[in-house]
C-alpha cells in the first residue's frame, strides 16, 4: 500500500476550508494512496494551559513539558483536535479513526537529547506500523495525535513535525506539511523571500544565522 502522510499544524485548523477534508477524502476514494494524518495542536494547548494556570515555556521551538503539562497536551491533542478531524472527515463520506501514539504503543518514545531542559519531550524511537496498517486495511483513515509512550508507560510530548517524519520513514511514505506560512523564507526590507529549494547544509546555515527559528526548526529538521 502506498501511503501519504499529511501533517497539519495546530495553528491552521480554525482556518481550514471544508475542501481540505474533501481533498483528503478524494485521495482515499481514488485508492492510489492511503492518507494518514498526523496533527499538532499548539495554540489550543497554550490556550488550555492558560485556562488551567499551568506554566510552560519553549526552548528552540519545543515546549518544556512536565507531567502536569502532559495532562493538558493529551486533553487537547488526543481529545478535542483529534476527534474534530475525525468528524470533519466523516462529513465528507469517508471513515476515519482517531489514534494516539500511546495506543498500542504506536509511537514508542524516548527522551530527546535536551531532555534535561525540556522534560518529557520525546522522539519516536520506533513506529509500530501494524496498527496503522490494520486500520488502513479496514478502509479507514488513521488520524494520529503525537503523544508517545516508553516501555515503562511514561508519556512523552512529541513534536508533530518530528512524529510525522518518523511515521513517513517507517511506512516509506510521501510526507506533506500543511502550514499557515508560505514556506522557509528570509524577510528583506519587509518582503518575504521564499527559499524554494534547500539542502541540509543550507538549512544548518540558516539556523545558525537565526533566519530559521522557533517552530520552523523542528519542521526543517524533520524534512
N, C-alpha and C positions, 0 to 999 in steps of 0.2 A: 504494500500500500504506500502511495506517495503522500506524504504529509506536508502541510504548510503551517508553520507556527506563526500566529498573529499575536504580537504583543501590543497591548493597548494600555497607554498610560492613564493613571487615575485623573490627571488634570483635564482630559478631553471628554470624559463621559457625559457631562451635562450638555455638551455641545454636539454630540454625535447625532447626525440625522438618521432617520429610520433606514435610509438607503445603505448605511454601513452594515446593518444587520442583514438587510436583504441581499447585499453582495456576498456576504459570508454564506448565507443560505443557498445562493445560486451556485457558488463554488462547490458546496456539499452536494447539491442535487445533480450537478454535471458528472460527479463521480470520478473526475480525473485526479483530484487532490482531496485529501481528508483534512479539513481545517481543525486546528487545535488552538484555543485561545488561552493565553497567559496574560493576566491583568495585574495592574498596580492599584493604588488607591490612596496615594499620599495626601491629597487635600482633605479627604474625608477622615483619614486617620488623624491629621492635625486638628481638624475641627472637633472630633470626639475627644482627643486628648485635652483640648482647651476646656471643653464642656465638663469633663470629669476631673479637671485640675491636675492631671498627670504631666509632669515636666519632661521635656525631651529636647535634645539638641542634635546638630548634624556635624559630621566630620567627612570631608571630601564627598559630599552629596549623599552620604549614607546616614540613616537615623540611628542614634545611640539608643539601644534597646535593652530595657530591663524586663523581668517577668511581668511587672505591672503594665508596662507599655505593650507587651505581647498580648495581654488580655484584650486591649483596645484594638490592636492590629488585627487579631482574629475576628473580632466583632465586625470591623469594617470590611476586611478583605473576604473572609470565608463566609460571612453573613450577608451584609447589605449589598455590596457590589457584585459578588459572585452570583447571587440569586437574581439581581437586576438584569445581568447579562443573559442568564438562562431564560428569564421571562421575555426579554426582547427578542431573542432568537425564536422562542416558541410562537410568538406573534407572527413570525414570517412563515410558519407552517413546517418548520423542522423541529427535531427533538434534540435537546441538549441536556447535559448533566453537569452539575457543579461538583468540582473536586477540590479538596485542599491537598497541599503537598504532604500533610500529615496522614491522609487517608491511605491505608495500605503501605505506609512509608514510601509514598510516591516520590517525594523529594527527600532522599536521605542526606541529612545535613551534617556539616562540620563547621566549626568556627572559622571565620576568615582571619587573615594574618593580623589585622588590627583589633582583634577581639579584646585586648586589654583596654582599648579606648572606646570600643563600640558595644561591648556587652554581648547579648545574644543575637548578634548578626552573623548569619552563616552563608555558606555557599553550598550548592548541590554537589556533594561528593559522588553521588550516584543517582541516576533517574531510573526507577523501576517502571519500565515502559509497559509491562504486562497489563497493568490496569488501564492505561491509555488505549492499548490495542484492543482489549476486551470491550471497552466502551465503544470504540470506533467500529468494531466488527458487528456491534448491535445496531448500527445505523445512527448513532448519537454523536453529537459534537461535544468533546470534552472542554470544559471551562475551568481553568486551574488557577487557584489563588496561591501565591508564593510563600507559604509558611511551611517550613520543613521540620524534620524531627530526626534526632540521632538514636542510636541503639538503646540509650538509657531513657528515652522518652522526653528529653529536653527539646522544647520548641526553639526554632530559630526564625527570625525575620530575614527572608532572602530578597534582595533587590530584584524587582520583577524583570528588569532587563537581563540580569545575570541568570535568573531562573529560566527565562525564555530561551536564552542561548544554550543552556545545559540541556533543555528538552529537545531543542533543534539538533544538537550534536548527537544525542542519544538515539534519535529517530532518523538521523541522516536526512534532515528536512530543510526546506527553504525557511528563511526567517524574515518576517516583515515587521517593522516597527511602525506603529501608528502614533503620531505625536501632534502637538499643537504648535510646533515651531517649524520653520521651513527647512531645517537641516543644520549641519555644522557650519557655523558662519563666523566671520570676523566683522565687527562693526567699525567702519571707517567713515568719519565725518557724518555720523548719524545714519549711514546707509549700511544695510546688512549684505555682505558679500558671501554668498554660499559657496562652500567647497563641495564640488560635485563628485570628486574622486580623491581619496586619501589612502595612503598605505600606513602600515604600523609605525614606521619611522616618523612620518609626518605628524601622526596623531600624538606621539610622545613629545615631539617638539611643541605642538600647540598646547598640550597640557602644561609643559614647563613654562611656556610664555603666558600661561593663565588666560589663553583665548578660549580653550575648552575648560569649563569649570563646573562645579556643583554637580547637579544630577546628570549632566551630559557625560561626565567621566565614566560612570559605570556603563552607560549606554555604548560609548565607543569601545570600551574595553571588552564588552560582551560581543560586539560586532567583530 
